[in-house]
Amino acid sequence: MARGEMRYWGWGEDERAPAVNGHLVEWLSERLGRVGDPVAPAPMRSFAGTESRLGRKALVRLERVVGAGAVSTRLPDRVVHAAGKGYPDLVRMRAANGFSLPDAVVWPGDRAEVAGVLE
């Protein structure tokens, strides 16, 4: 999967997502009360307006360490890496609620690059 194609609001890939299981929804409704219709995640544009504050000088320094293709200030990359994949974070991500996005995402290739990024 290419960078930026990961779900920011859940696990897996959209192309491999199973259909909603009607039997499971019925089973849960019998035990828990009516289970509501699925709610779509907030669209990526809900996170717009949170521009990266990383200055050009810092970006160039990071790119020197890891290479230009291993640093991103793109909104989709920043959103995907804004939180964990635990249940509370996923619920907040689906609603685009209460997140501070990182200013950049860096993919170091080895220990030396990790050290360089931290430096």
C-alpha positions as CSV (number, residue, x, y, z in Angstrom):
1,M,0.0,0.0,0.0
2,A,1.4,3.4,-1.0
3,R,1.9,6.1,1.6
4,G,-1.3,8.1,2.3
5,E,-3.7,5.3,1.2
6,M,-4.1,4.0,4.8
7,R,-7.4,4.5,6.5
8,Y,-7.1,7.3,9.0
9,W,-10.3,6.3,10.8
10,G,-9.9,2.5,11.1
11,W,-8.0,-0.6,10.2
12,G,-7.4,-2.2,6.8
13,E,-7.8,-1.1,3.2
14,D,-11.1,0.1,1.6
15,E,-10.6,-2.3,-1.3
16,R,-10.7,-5.3,1.1
17,A,-13.4,-4.1,3.4
18,P,-16.1,-6.7,4.0
19,A,-19.8,-5.8,3.5
20,V,-21.9,-5.1,6.5
21,N,-23.1,-8.4,7.8
22,G,-26.9,-8.1,8.2
23,H,-27.1,-11.3,10.4
24,L,-24.5,-9.8,12.8
25,V,-26.4,-6.5,13.0
26,E,-29.6,-8.4,13.8
27,W,-27.8,-10.5,16.4
28,L,-26.4,-7.5,18.1
29,S,-29.7,-5.6,18.0
30,E,-31.4,-8.5,19.7
31,R,-28.9,-8.4,22.5
32,L,-28.0,-4.7,22.8
33,G,-31.1,-3.0,21.5
34,R,-31.4,-1.4,18.1
35,V,-28.0,-1.0,16.5
36,G,-28.0,2.2,14.4
37,D,-27.1,2.5,10.8
38,P,-23.4,2.8,10.1
39,V,-22.0,6.3,10.3
40,A,-19.5,7.4,7.6
41,P,-16.2,8.7,8.8
42,A,-15.6,12.5,8.6
43,P,-14.2,13.3,5.2
44,M,-10.5,14.2,4.9
45,R,-11.5,17.9,4.2
46,S,-12.7,18.0,7.9
47,F,-9.0,18.2,8.9
48,A,-8.3,21.1,6.4
49,G,-7.2,24.4,7.8
50,T,-4.5,22.7,10.0
51,E,-1.6,23.6,7.8
52,S,1.9,22.4,8.7
53,R,4.0,24.9,10.7
54,L,7.2,23.2,9.6
55,G,9.4,25.9,8.2
56,R,11.2,25.5,4.9
57,K,14.6,25.4,6.6
58,A,13.6,22.5,8.9
59,L,12.0,20.6,6.0
60,V,15.2,20.9,3.9
61,R,17.3,19.7,6.9
62,L,15.0,16.6,7.3
63,E,15.1,15.9,3.6
64,R,19.0,15.9,3.7
65,V,18.9,13.3,6.4
66,V,16.3,10.9,5.0
67,G,15.8,12.0,1.4
68,A,13.0,14.1,-0.1
69,G,10.7,11.2,-0.6
70,A,10.8,10.2,3.1
71,V,9.3,13.4,4.5
72,S,5.8,14.6,4.0
73,T,3.8,17.6,5.0
74,R,0.7,16.4,3.0
75,L,-2.5,16.5,4.9
76,P,-3.4,12.8,4.3
77,D,-0.1,11.6,5.7
78,R,-0.3,13.9,8.7
79,V,-3.9,12.8,9.5
80,V,-3.1,9.0,9.2
81,H,-0.2,9.5,11.7
82,A,-2.1,11.9,14.1
83,A,-3.3,9.2,16.5
84,G,-3.0,5.5,17.4
85,K,-5.3,2.8,16.2
86,G,-6.9,2.0,19.5
87,Y,-10.7,2.3,19.9
88,P,-10.8,5.8,21.6
89,D,-8.5,7.3,18.9
90,L,-10.5,5.7,16.1
91,V,-13.8,7.0,17.4
92,R,-12.3,10.5,17.6
93,M,-10.7,10.2,14.1
94,R,-14.0,9.1,12.6
95,A,-15.5,12.4,13.9
96,A,-12.4,14.5,13.1
97,N,-12.6,15.7,16.8
98,G,-9.8,17.0,18.9
99,F,-6.6,16.3,17.1
100,S,-3.4,18.2,16.8
101,L,-1.8,17.0,13.6
102,P,1.9,16.5,13.3
103,D,3.6,19.1,11.2
104,A,5.4,16.4,9.1
105,V,5.7,12.7,8.9
106,V,9.2,11.2,8.4
107,W,10.1,7.7,7.3
108,P,13.7,7.1,8.3
109,G,15.3,4.1,6.5
110,D,17.8,3.0,9.1
111,R,19.3,3.7,12.6
112,A,21.6,6.4,11.3
113,E,18.6,8.2,9.7
114,V,16.6,7.9,13.0
115,A,19.6,9.4,14.8
116,G,19.8,12.2,12.2
117,V,16.1,13.1,12.5
118,L,16.4,13.2,16.3
119,E,19.5,15.4,16.1
